[in-house]
């Protein structure tokens, strides 16, 4: 494959969101990625919702908390984040001296997009005296306006560790916030945001699945709506769902989260059956279109040419770093 002009490539990335370059069809991309990682001292961090090929080449696969922890402690010079934009931003916030790459800049997040920082700042100003806890699925701008960041793995324990009379704003996911309110007995003020993937699971279709699979357990992510969570035998983050499905005695599971996690579930428990919970539309499953923008081809080009790169101004980075650090400290203290 011929080399490209880097300056021209940067302009091309701005236009299309990823590096649009022809790849030799004879290339073994798995071997090429392995070679480039060693050559460039790079690490690939991938979310459970990525396509199987990306999960197979990743150095670490995890949920938001695990990925943030790995990003913080890596010794690599380059971090390739196979996930969505806010995840790569978090890695950059934690590693200002490292190059952080995202295979496709357009890999955004409906939940993150539901909380524009200027509107959220106004909302925050309308609730003086409230501590702001923001789910990690938010932009650097929202993190910079927050006091503590949390993930679905640690959110309840972080909330429970705070004084009972502490007033709290929880953003941006209303479903996760409502779930924590119910579990903790709190009355946190909730920002009206949600994830497009977890909002449209169909209670009726899940009920029909349970009739066809009477022994199956329903496991759900807390970003789902309450009507789905009420049906669940177990509720947890992606890593918690994975662990539960491996350790539980059930042999069939209806999984109410992005179906990318099923790849690891099937690898861990090949003797069990995993059924993606259907959405309330004509599709059979409920894939995140943003996560699936990343492909093995884009990841290879991203690593080869070190584009697209995540950048941010230092003032925003430092402001966003404080609540992330507080989450890390609280998670360590709570043994998470």
C-alpha positions as semicolon CSV with decimal commas, in nm:
position;residue;x (nm);y (nm);z (nm)
1;X;0,000;0,000;0,000
2;X;0,139;0,339;-0,095
3;X;0,213;0,594;0,176
4;X;-0,012;0,898;0,213
5;X;0,047;1,264;0,279
6;X;-0,020;1,315;0,651
7;X;-0,146;1,672;0,617
8;X;-0,386;1,566;0,344
9;X;-0,489;1,272;0,562
10;X;-0,574;1,503;0,853
11;X;-0,805;1,705;0,630
12;X;-0,960;1,381;0,506
13;X;-1,021;1,268;0,865
14;X;-1,197;1,598;0,938
15;X;-1,424;1,536;0,640
16;X;-1,515;1,171;0,687
17;X;-1,439;1,104;1,054
18;X;-1,193;0,826;0,975
19;X;-0,891;0,763;0,754
20;X;-1,032;0,667;0,413
21;X;-0,742;0,481;0,250
22;X;-0,739;0,169;0,034
23;X;-0,610;-0,147;0,205
24;X;-0,432;-0,430;0,027
25;X;-0,692;-0,710;0,021
26;X;-0,412;-0,964;0,070
27;X;-0,306;-0,809;0,402
28;X;-0,347;-1,014;0,718
29;X;-0,482;-0,734;0,934
30;X;-0,456;-0,935;1,255
31;X;-0,083;-0,985;1,199
32;X;-0,036;-0,626;1,082
33;X;-0,205;-0,489;1,393
34;X;0,008;-0,716;1,612
35;X;0,324;-0,592;1,438
36;X;0,229;-0,226;1,462
37;X;0,142;-0,253;1,832
38;X;0,490;-0,386;1,907
39;X;0,663;-0,139;1,674
40;X;0,486;0,167;1,815
41;X;0,450;0,055;2,179
42;X;0,074;0,085;2,143
43;X;-0,211;-0,066;2,339
44;X;-0,563;-0,137;2,212
45;X;-0,845;-0,090;2,463
46;X;-1,183;-0,219;2,346
47;X;-1,533;-0,206;2,488
48;X;-1,743;-0,521;2,511
49;X;-1,978;-0,376;2,248
50;X;-1,715;-0,378;1,972
51;X;-1,730;-0,626;1,684
52;X;-1,564;-0,967;1,748
53;X;-1,259;-0,899;1,526
54;X;-1,171;-0,593;1,733
55;X;-1,224;-0,778;2,060
56;X;-0,987;-1,047;1,933
57;X;-0,700;-0,802;1,865
58;X;-0,750;-0,592;2,178
59;X;-0,506;-0,599;2,468
60;X;-0,785;-0,533;2,713
61;X;-1,162;-0,572;2,682
62;X;-1,387;-0,421;2,945
63;X;-1,665;-0,192;3,057
64;X;-1,627;0,180;3,126
65;X;-1,471;0,140;3,472
66;X;-1,225;-0,126;3,366
67;X;-1,125;0,067;3,055
68;X;-1,068;0,386;3,255
69;X;-0,852;0,194;3,503
70;X;-0,648;0,039;3,222
71;X;-0,605;0,376;3,051
72;X;-0,475;0,525;3,374
73;X;-0,205;0,265;3,433
74;X;-0,083;0,183;3,082
75;X;0,283;0,229;2,993
76;X;0,211;0,243;2,621
77;X;0,304;0,550;2,415
78;X;-0,010;0,521;2,202
79;X;-0,360;0,427;2,316
80;X;-0,599;0,311;2,045
81;X;-0,945;0,325;2,195
82;X;-1,191;0,096;2,021
83;X;-1,509;0,239;2,163
84;X;-1,688;0,571;2,137
85;X;-1,571;0,930;2,160
86;X;-1,628;0,994;2,531
87;X;-1,423;0,683;2,616
88;X;-1,126;0,804;2,413
89;X;-1,165;1,148;2,573
90;X;-1,143;0,987;2,916
91;X;-0,820;0,815;2,816
92;X;-0,678;1,150;2,699
93;X;-0,786;1,322;3,020
94;X;-0,591;1,061;3,216
95;X;-0,293;1,055;2,977
96;X;-0,216;1,406;2,847
97;X;0,133;1,304;2,739
98;X;0,021;1,004;2,535
99;X;-0,126;0,992;2,187
100;X;-0,487;0,873;2,203
101;X;-0,649;0,750;1,882
102;X;-1,007;0,662;1,790
103;X;-1,066;0,459;1,470
104;X;-1,371;0,670;1,376
105;X;-1,429;1,019;1,518
106;X;-1,799;0,988;1,438
107;X;-1,834;0,704;1,690
108;X;-2,034;0,917;1,929
109;X;-2,293;0,832;2,193
110;X;-2,662;0,919;2,208
111;X;-2,647;0,939;2,588
112;X;-2,348;1,175;2,582
113;X;-2,515;1,386;2,314
114;X;-2,827;1,420;2,530
115;X;-2,640;1,649;2,770
116;X;-2,500;1,961;2,599
117;X;-2,263;2,132;2,848
118;X;-2,417;2,485;2,818
119;X;-2,766;2,351;2,897
120;X;-2,636;2,133;3,175
121;X;-2,451;2,426;3,334
122;X;-2,780;2,618;3,344
123;X;-2,951;2,314;3,499
124;X;-2,674;2,289;3,758
125;X;-2,703;2,661;3,843
126;X;-3,075;2,610;3,906
127;X;-2,992;2,356;4,181
128;X;-2,742;2,525;4,414
129;X;-2,598;2,312;4,691
130;X;-2,621;1,992;4,489
131;X;-2,325;1,762;4,434
132;X;-2,302;1,659;4,067
133;X;-2,243;1,290;3,997
134;X;-2,210;1,217;3,628
135;X;-2,210;0,878;3,463
136;X;-1,887;0,831;3,269
137;X;-2,090;0,812;2,945
138;X;-2,069;1,189;2,898
139;X;-1,849;1,443;2,724
140;X;-1,538;1,605;2,870
141;X;-1,746;1,923;2,899
142;X;-1,996;1,752;3,131
143;X;-1,717;1,588;3,330
144;X;-1,565;1,933;3,380
145;X;-1,894;2,047;3,540
146;X;-1,912;1,744;3,771
147;X;-1,790;1,665;4,122
148;X;-1,771;1,286;4,088
149;X;-1,775;1,055;3,787
150;X;-1,924;0,707;3,820
151;X;-1,983;0,400;3,607
152;X;-2,268;0,151;3,615
153;X;-2,032;-0,080;3,809
154;X;-1,971;0,160;4,097
155;X;-2,256;0,416;4,083
156;X;-2,468;0,278;4,367
157;X;-2,175;0,223;4,602
158;X;-2,046;0,574;4,537
159;X;-2,390;0,722;4,606
160;X;-2,432;0,506;4,918
161;X;-2,097;0,627;5,054
162;X;-2,216;0,989;5,063
163;X;-2,405;1,145;5,357
164;X;-2,778;1,074;5,348
165;X;-2,863;1,445;5,350
166;X;-2,631;1,530;5,060
167;X;-2,829;1,679;4,771
168;X;-2,728;1,524;4,439
169;X;-2,775;1,590;4,069
170;X;-2,728;1,271;3,866
171;X;-2,651;1,300;3,496
172;X;-2,691;1,224;3,214
173;X;-2,880;0,890;3,229
174;X;-3,226;0,917;3,385
175;X;-3,280;0,540;3,385
176;X;-2,958;0,461;3,570
177;X;-3,031;0,749;3,808
178;X;-3,386;0,626;3,872
179;X;-3,256;0,275;3,937
180;X;-3,005;0,406;4,193
181;X;-3,275;0,621;4,356
182;X;-3,494;0,313;4,394
183;X;-3,212;0,095;4,527
184;X;-3,070;0,353;4,766
185;X;-3,382;0,536;4,879
186;X;-3,235;0,864;4,753
187;X;-3,416;1,140;4,570
188;X;-3,143;1,256;4,334
189;X;-3,236;1,521;4,078
190;X;-3,209;1,355;3,737
191;X;-3,102;1,503;3,405
192;X;-3,338;1,386;3,130
193;X;-3,095;1,185;2,917
194;X;-3,093;0,825;2,795
195;X;-2,916;0,570;2,575
196;X;-3,089;0,489;2,247
197;X;-2,987;0,122;2,273
198;X;-3,124;0,063;2,623
199;X;-3,437;0,275;2,580
200;X;-3,612;0,064;2,319
201;X;-3,611;-0,289;2,454
202;X;-3,962;-0,431;2,427
203;X;-4,124;-0,570;2,741
204;X;-4,382;-0,753;2,529
205;X;-4,120;-0,919;2,307
206;X;-3,911;-1,020;2,608
207;X;-4,224;-1,171;2,765
208;X;-4,284;-1,375;2,449
209;X;-3,921;-1,490;2,456
210;X;-3,964;-1,605;2,815
211;X;-4,266;-1,812;2,713
212;X;-4,053;-1,984;2,446
213;X;-3,757;-2,019;2,686
214;X;-3,915;-2,076;3,029
215;X;-3,582;-2,164;3,191
216;X;-3,402;-1,854;3,066
217;X;-3,298;-1,579;3,305
218;X;-3,334;-1,216;3,201
219;X;-3,022;-1,010;3,272
220;X;-3,028;-0,635;3,210
221;X;-2,812;-0,326;3,218
222;X;-2,940;-0,052;3,455
223;X;-2,961;0,193;3,164
224;X;-3,276;0,005;3,060
225;X;-3,619;0,146;3,140
226;X;-3,786;0,042;3,464
227;X;-4,043;-0,182;3,288
228;X;-3,755;-0,396;3,159
229;X;-3,559;-0,388;3,486
230;X;-3,869;-0,516;3,668
231;X;-3,851;-0,831;3,455
232;X;-3,482;-0,893;3,520
233;X;-3,344;-1,175;3,732
234;X;-3,016;-0,983;3,754
235;X;-2,923;-0,618;3,689
236;X;-2,563;-0,504;3,643
237;X;-2,295;-0,339;3,434
238;X;-2,161;-0,518;3,127
239;X;-1,877;-0,676;3,327
240;X;-2,119;-0,778;3,602
241;X;-2,358;-0,932;3,346
242;X;-2,067;-1,126;3,197
243;X;-1,959;-1,256;3,537
244;X;-2,315;-1,350;3,637
245;X;-2,380;-1,541;3,314
246;X;-2,060;-1,738;3,365
247;X;-2,119;-1,827;3,729
248;X;-2,497;-1,880;3,738
249;X;-2,640;-2,228;3,699
250;X;-2,892;-2,126;3,431
251;X;-2,816;-2,248;3,079
252;X;-3,015;-1,983;2,890
253;X;-3,007;-1,605;2,925
254;X;-3,207;-1,325;2,764
255;X;-2,962;-1,035;2,756
256;X;-3,095;-0,679;2,769
257;X;-2,796;-0,475;2,667
258;X;-2,597;-0,413;2,348
259;X;-2,547;-0,757;2,187
260;X;-2,171;-0,714;2,141
261;X;-2,133;-0,856;2,492
262;X;-2,272;-1,189;2,374
263;X;-1,940;-1,266;2,201
264;X;-1,754;-1,277;2,532
265;X;-2,043;-1,455;2,705
266;X;-2,036;-1,730;2,443
267;X;-1,656;-1,759;2,469
268;X;-1,673;-1,789;2,847
269;X;-1,969;-2,028;2,850
270;X;-1,992;-2,213;2,516
271;X;-2,234;-2,465;2,664
272;X;-2,491;-2,194;2,741
273;X;-2,734;-2,011;2,515
274;X;-2,750;-1,631;2,501
275;X;-3,046;-1,456;2,339
276;X;-3,033;-1,082;2,264
277;X;-3,339;-0,902;2,402
278;X;-3,533;-0,760;2,106
279;X;-3,609;-0,389;2,065
280;X;-3,950;-0,236;2,002
281;X;-3,897;-0,215;1,625
282;X;-3,857;-0,448;1,329
283;X;-3,494;-0,541;1,409
284;X;-3,404;-0,874;1,566
285;X;-3,140;-0,720;1,794
286;X;-3,042;-0,381;1,924
287;X;-2,690;-0,288;1,812
288;X;-2,534;0,049;1,891
289;X;-2,472;0,215;1,554
290;X;-2,197;0,432;1,705
291;X;-1,997;0,141;1,849
292;X;-2,025;-0,046;1,522
293;X;-1,867;0,241;1,324
294;X;-1,532;0,103;1,434
295;X;-1,401;-0,182;1,220
296;X;-1,082;-0,384;1,207
297;X;-0,985;-0,203;0,886
298;X;-1,029;0,140;1,048
299;X;-0,839;0,026;1,355
300;X;-0,547;-0,089;1,140
301;X;-0,530;0,238;0,948
302;X;-0,568;0,434;1,271
303;X;-0,269;0,255;1,422
304;X;-0,059;0,271;1,105
305;X;-0,100;0,643;1,043
306;X;-0,174;0,749;1,405
307;X;-0,497;0,920;1,302
308;X;-0,762;1,030;1,400
309;X;-0,619;1,171;1,723
310;X;-0,814;1,292;2,028
311;X;-0,716;1,639;2,149
312;X;-0,862;1,885;2,400
313;X;-0,771;2,212;2,565
314;X;-0,581;2,186;2,893
315;X;-0,833;2,384;3,098
316;X;-1,113;2,141;3,012
317;X;-0,886;1,841;3,066
318;X;-0,781;1,951;3,415
319;X;-1,139;2,032;3,516
320;X;-1,258;1,693;3,388
321;X;-0,970;1,512;3,556
322;X;-1,074;1,607;3,912
323;X;-1,406;1,414;3,923
324;X;-1,246;1,115;3,745
325;X;-0,967;1,108;4,003
326;X;-1,227;1,126;4,278
327;X;-1,406;0,827;4,127
328;X;-1,080;0,632;4,111
329;X;-0,999;0,714;4,473
330;X;-1,349;0,624;4,594
331;X;-1,352;0,302;4,391
332;X;-1,017;0,199;4,543
333;X;-1,142;0,282;4,894
334;X;-1,459;0,082;4,832
335;X;-1,263;-0,212;4,691
336;X;-1,408;-0,183;4,342
